Amino acid sequence: MRVACRGARAAAHPAGAPRAKAERGLVRGSSSLSTQAAFLEMGSGGSKLIADVWKVFTSTDDYSMALSSQFSSIHKKESEAVPVDAPREKIPAASKQAVDFLSLIGTNELKPCIFEESLVTISETGQTIGTFTISVQAVCYSPDGWEEDQEDCYLVQANSKATIDGIPCTTSIKGFVTKQLETLEQHTKESLRFRDHPIENRTHLMKRQEQLFVRKAMVERDEEINVDCFSYKWSKLPGLVSESANLLLLRVMARRQSVPQNATFLSFDNDHHMCTSAYNALGFQKQQVGKEEVDVFVIERAVHSVTDVPMAWQFCFLSDGHLSRRIQVGSPAIMVILKMPILIETDEPDPRPTFEKMPLEWEEDVELYSLFLDKKEELQASHATYVRRHPELSALLADFLQLLLLRKPDDVVTFAAEFFAPFSAQRPPGRSFQSSDKPSPFRGHT
């Protein structure tokens, strides 16, 4: 579902502002039938839910007031006739290969990708005109600030600063990405610092209540003059790779030195419309890094916009996932590293040692044989002491041997069991006089 809320801040412009600007804001902030239909489709409960989510989503009081007034106007018109089929943006589908590839990425593959790196931007004349930094950290994310709602994720940040034709240009990305490379929240800022007319584009993505909300704003002289708000159903976005998730995904591919074949992912174009993207492995190349010549693995990423020409980037990676060069196809500037970083090596556990079983010849070992003799003497002395303390034992054994020699049974073991059975403490008590022909439990009967 895509919902347009253009110029919400301009609609709440103070009364003392110039008339032209106020009129422009009113036009942009007016509620269209498609907007009402998109909200009313979810019912009054759904409208309230989205209103509550957007109240948290917005950061400025003026924007919140303007947006809440717009929601009020929508609720007032719920009884009016609204077209059933509101215009919607068609969302492309990611391929099964892409969805499976993302689902098979494990935490053990993401841990080595947590590091910072820095590159420099070089113009086509070879001059350094800016910097490019990327950092990934393991953090806990809580959308509303509650500790019980915290979720382990990765904070991905990228900043690019350059001066082109004397105009400072900056781009920053800050995103929270789950271990499944799903984007929970992302902030993007792109600015051109003209001397008299600075312009900045801000985009905020946020996942709430199975919806992915997008808020775009153009800022001129610290004033939001154009606001665009819309949302997508999260269930329609399997295989989505945002810009922050893309930086982490590229490191995983670089460490694997492979990319999924014929995999189509979902991405955002420059206007944050849904489109498709694909990755392609270009093999290995030689690159001069400082005084060293190293092998780098090259990955090409292409984003196929629906309304604009495709865009492509080529990323060169070292074996541990460090970015060594970044090229945007068609751009005269490139980003490279100046010196070789310390490569990250994963700690693999040492194999468990195995010891061969050696024969124990204790009789030939002086120490073991001495221990055997000492133990033997200790047991003999203990047994002799026990016999002296229990004289009835000698009488009992004498009676048994005498009866054994008189009877001379064929089965000595069964005879001994029958003889000593009455002395067992576990035997239940019985009569003193028993029949002599009672069958013995120690003998089999047919």
N, C-alpha and C positions, 0 to 999 in steps of 0.2 A: 504494500500500500504506500502510495506517495501522496503527501499532503503539502500543499504550498501555503506558506504564511509570509509572504513577502512584505517587507517594510513594516513589521510590527512595531519596531522602535520608532520609526518615522511617524507612525500613526499616533503615538503618544507624545508628539512634539509639543513643547510649551507654547502657550498662547502668544507669547511675545516674539516668536520667531517670525521671519519674513513669510509673507503670504504664499509666495510661490513654493517655498520649501514645504510649508504645511500642507498645501494642496497636493503636492507630489506624494507626501507621506500618506495622505488620506486615500489617494488612488491606489497606492501599493498595498495599503493595509486593509482594503475593503475585502469582505468575505465573499468569495465566489461560490457558485452552486456546487462546483466539484469539490471544494473544500468542505462545505457542509455535508455533502453526501458521504465523503470519506469518513468523517467523524461520526455521523449519525448511523452509519452502517454497523458500527460496533454497539449501538444502543446507548441509552443514557448512562449506564454503568461503565461502558467502555470509554465514553467521553470523559467522565470524571476521572477514570484511571489515567488516561493520557494527560489530562490537565494536571493531575498531581505529579506525574512523572516529569512533565515539562517545567513544573514549578521548581523541582530539584535541579533539572537540567540547566536552566538559565542561571546566569551568574550575576546579572545586574538587576537592580530594583526596577528601573524604568522598563526594561524588556519584560520582566515578570508582570508588571502592571498592564502593559499594553497587550501582552498575550492573554492574560486573564480576562481583560475586557473583550477581546475577540472571542474567547470561549463563551463568555456570557451572551454575546450576540448570536452565537451559533445555537445555544440552548433556547434562546427566545424564539428562534425560527424553526424549532423542531417540528412544529405543527404545520409549517408551510410545505407545499409540494416540492419535493426534491427528486431529481432524476435518479432512477434506481441504478443504472449503469454509469458510474462516475469514471472518468478517464483514468487509467492506470498505466504505470510504466511497466513494460514487459521485461521481466527479469530472465536473463539467459540461465542456462543450467550448466553446472560443472560436470565434468566427465567422472565416471566411476573410478578411473585410474587416479585422478587427482584426489578424490575423497579418501580412497584407500591409502594413498601415499601419506596423507596427513594423519590418518588414524594410526599408522604403524610407527610414527616417530615417538621414541621413548624418552624418558627423563634422562637416561644415561647418555643419550646423544645430545641433549640440550645443555647439560652441565658444562662440557668443555667450551661451549659457545658464549659463556658469560665472561666478557672482557671488554676493555675499551681500546679504541684505536683512533688514529688521527692521520689524515691525509692533507695534502695541499692542492689547491686548484691552480692549474697552469694554463695560460692563454696560448693561442696558436703561435705567438711570437716567442714563447718560452719564458714569459714573465710570471712570477707568482702573484696571483690576484686574490687569493682567498684561502680558506681552510674548510675542512670537512671532517667532522668527528662523529663517531658512533659509539654508544655504550649500551651494554645489556647488564642488568642487575636482577637478582632474585629478591622479590619483595612480597609483602602481603597487601592485597587490595581489598578495600572495603568501600562500596559505593556510597553508603550513608554515614560512614564514620563509626559504625558499631563494631566492636572487637569480635563479637560472636559471629558476625557475617563475613569475617575476613577469609580471603582465598589466596592460596599460594599462586603466584604468577611471576611474570618477568616484566620489568620496566625497560622498555626500549626507547632510547633517545638518540636523535640525529640532528645535527646542526650544521648548516652550510652558510658561510659568509664570504661574500666576494664583492669586488668593486669593478663594474663593467662600464666603460665609457664615462668614468667619474661618478656613477650612480651606485650607491651602496645597495646591495641586494642580500636579503637573508631569508632562509627557509629553516624552519624547525619542526620536528615531529616528536611527540611524546605520547607513547601508547602503552597500555597495560595488556599483555598477551598471556593467555593461559598456557598450560603445558600441552594442550591440544592445538595450540596456535590459533585459538579463537580470540578475537579482539573484544575486550570488555569496554575499553574507553580509549579515545585517541584525540589529541589536539594537534592541529596543523596550523602554522602561521607562515604566510608568504608576504614579504613586504618589499616595496621599491621606495627608497627614500629620495624622492625628488626634492629639490631645494625648496620650492614653494608649494608643492602638492604631493605630500607623502601618501602612499596608498598601501593598504594592508588587507589581505584576505585571510579570514579565520574560519576554520572548519572544526566542528566538534562532533565526534561520533560517540555514542553511548548506548550500551545494551541494557534494556530494562524490560521486564515483563514479557519476555519472548519477542521483543521488538528491538530493532536497531534504529535509533533516532539519529538524524543528521541535522545539524544547524550550521548554515553558512552565512557569513556576514562580510560585507565590504566596509572597510573603515577608512574614512577620509578625514584627516585633521581631528582625530580622536572622536569621530562621530560615525555611528553605524548608519549608513544611508540605504543599504539594501540587505535585507535578511530573507533567507530562504530556509524553510523548515520542512522536513519530510521524514518518512520512516519506512522501513521494510520489515516484513515478517521474517523472524529469524529462521523459521522452518523452511523458508524458501532460499536460504543462503548456505547450503552445505558446500564446502570447498572454497569459501571466501578467504582471500589473503589480502589483508590491508597493507598499507605501506610499512607500518611498524612490524607486522608479522612477516612481511617479505624480507626484511633485513635479517631476521632470525632464521627464516627458512633457507636463505641463501647460504648461511654459514653451515647449516646441516648438509646441504647438497655439496658444498665445497669439501667438507670433511669426508663425505662418502665418495666424492669425485664421480658422481653420477646424478642424473636427473631422471624423473619419470618420463617414459616414452608415451607420446600421444596423449598427454594429460592436459586438460583444459581447466583452469582455475577461474574463480570469480574475482574481480578486482573493481576498483573505482577508477573512472577516467578523471580528467582535470576538473570537470563539473560535478564529480562525485555521483555520476550515474553508473548503474551497474553495467559492467562489460566483462569480457573474457580476457584472460592472459595465459601465456604459455612460456615454458622454459625450454631451452635447447642447449645441449652441451656442445661446445666448439672445440673440445680437445685441449691439448697442452701447447703452451707457447713459452718462449724464452723472454725474460724481462730483466733488465738491468736495474738492480736495487742497490744504490750506493756503489760500492766497488765489486759487488757480487752479481753474478748472472744466475738466476734461479728459474726453475720450472714453475709455471703458474697454470691453474686450471681455469678455463674460460667458460662462463655461463652467460647466455643471452636471454634476456627477459623482454617479451613483447606484450604490450597492452593494446588491445583492439577496441578502440572506442566506437560507439554506435554513431555518433554525430561528428566525429573528427577523424583526422588521419591517424593511423597507428603510430605508437611511440615505442622505441626500442632502446635498451641499455645493454652494455656489455660489461661484465664484472670479472675481474681476474683475481684469483684467490691463491694464497699459499696453502701448503698442505694442511695446516692446522685451522684454516678458516679465516685468517687475516686477509683483509681486502688490500690488494696491492695496486689496483688500477680500476677506475670507473669511467666509462665512456658513454655519453648519451649520443646516439646516432643522430648526426646532423648538427651537433653543437661543436663550436671551435675549441671549447675548453675541456680539459680532462683533469681527473683527480688521481694523484699518484702518491705513494709513500716515498720518503727520502732516504730512510735507512731501514735496514733489516731488523724486524722486531724479534724478540725472544719467542721462539716457537713453543706452543703449549703441547706438552706431552702427557698423554693419559697414563695414569699409574695402573699397570696391569699386575695382579697378584702373582707372586712367584709360585711355580708349580709345587705341589706337595711332595716332599721327599719320600722316596721309597727305599726301604732297607730289606736286603735279602735275609731270609731266615737261615741262620747258621746252626749247625748241629751242636748240641750242648753235651760235651764230654766231661762231666763233673768229676768223674773218678780220676782223670788225669790232671785236673786243676787242683793245685795244692790248697788254695783258699776255700774253694767250694767243698772239697773233701773234708777239710778241717771243720767247716760248718756242719756238715752231715754228721760227723762223729759227735760233735757237741750236742746236736739235737737228739741223736740216738740215746746218748747217756742221760739226757734230761727226761726223755720219755720213759726209759726203763726205771729210773728212780721214781718218777711219778706213778707209774703202774704198781711198783712194789709197795709204795706207801699206801695206795688205795686198797690193795689186797690185805695189808696188815690191819687197816682200820675197819675192814669188813670181813671178819672170820666166817660169817655165814656163807660167803661166796664160795669158799673152799668146800664146805659141806654140800652145798647145792650142786656144784660141779661133780663132786664125788658120787652123789646119788645118781646123777644123770649118766655118768660113765658106767656105773655098776649096772643100771637098768639096760643101758645100750648093749653092754656085753652079754647080758642074759638073754635079751630078746633077739639080738642080731637082725634088725630089720633091713629089708632091701632098700627102702627109701629113708636114709638117715635124716635128710632135711625135714621131711614131713613128721618123722618121729620126734625130732627136736622141737618142732613147732607145737605138737600136741602136748609135749612134756612141759614146756615153759608157758603155755597159754594160760593156765590158772594164775600165774604170777603177774599177768599183765594188769596194769592199773586202769586201762581203758575197757577191760572186759566187764560187762554188767554183772552185778551180784546174782548168784543163783543158789539152788538148794545145796546143802552139804552132801547129801547122798543122791547120786544120779544113776540112771540106768547104765549098765555096762555096754548095752547094745545100741546106745544112741549114736547116730552117724556123726562122724567127725567132719567139721567144716573144711578141714585141710585135705580131704580125700574126695576124689570124684566118684559119683555113684551113677550107675546105669539103670 
